[in-house]
Structure formats: structure tokens, C-alpha cells
């Protein structure tokens, strides 16, 4: 299982709606999102690195 993933906004939005955003960190450890996705999601994300 990979330790790092790249995530798009749809995954973040849907997990946030069901209050399970922490699943990404639990499953993968580190989530990488682009700056554009960070602005689109527009909510704090624990242990994520916008670049």
C-alpha cells in the first residue's frame, strides 16, 4: 500500500461530507494536493501538503 497519495477535490469533498476525511491519513499516511485543489476544497486538511 502506498504511503503517499495525490488527491483531487471530489474525494476530499465527499469524505468531508460524511465526516471521514481522516480516512485518507489513516490509510495512506500523507496526502498531497495541488494548490488549485486546495483552493477548490477551501477547508483545512490535516497532514496534507498543498504544492
C-alpha positions as CSV (number, residue, x, y, z in Angstrom):
1,X,0.0,0.0,0.0
2,X,1.4,3.4,-0.9
3,X,2.3,5.8,1.9
4,X,1.7,9.0,-0.1
5,X,-1.1,9.8,-2.5
6,X,-2.2,12.7,-4.7
7,X,-5.8,13.6,-4.1
8,X,-8.4,15.6,-6.2
9,X,-11.1,17.8,-4.8
10,X,-14.0,15.3,-5.4
11,X,-12.5,12.7,-3.0
12,X,-11.9,15.4,-0.3
13,X,-15.4,16.9,-0.7
14,X,-17.2,13.6,-0.4
15,X,-15.2,12.4,2.5
16,X,-15.7,15.7,4.2
17,X,-19.5,15.5,3.7
18,X,-19.6,12.2,5.7
19,X,-17.1,13.5,8.3
20,X,-14.5,10.9,7.3
21,X,-11.7,13.0,5.9
22,X,-9.3,11.3,8.4
23,X,-9.6,8.1,6.4
24,X,-7.1,9.3,3.9
25,X,-4.5,9.9,6.6
26,X,-5.3,6.6,8.3
27,X,-5.0,4.6,5.0
28,X,-2.1,6.4,3.3
29,X,-0.2,8.5,5.9
30,X,0.3,11.6,3.8
31,X,-1.9,13.3,1.3
32,X,-0.5,15.6,-1.4
33,X,-2.9,18.1,-3.0
34,X,-2.1,20.8,-5.5
35,X,-2.6,24.5,-4.7
36,X,-5.6,24.6,-7.1
37,X,-7.3,21.6,-5.4
38,X,-6.6,23.3,-2.0
39,X,-8.4,26.4,-3.1
40,X,-11.2,24.4,-4.7
41,X,-11.7,22.4,-1.5
42,X,-11.4,25.5,0.7
43,X,-11.2,23.7,4.1
44,X,-8.4,22.7,6.4
45,X,-6.8,19.3,5.7
46,X,-4.7,17.6,8.3
47,X,-1.3,16.3,7.3
48,X,-1.7,17.5,3.7
49,X,0.8,19.5,1.7
50,X,-0.5,21.9,-1.0
51,X,2.0,22.5,-3.7
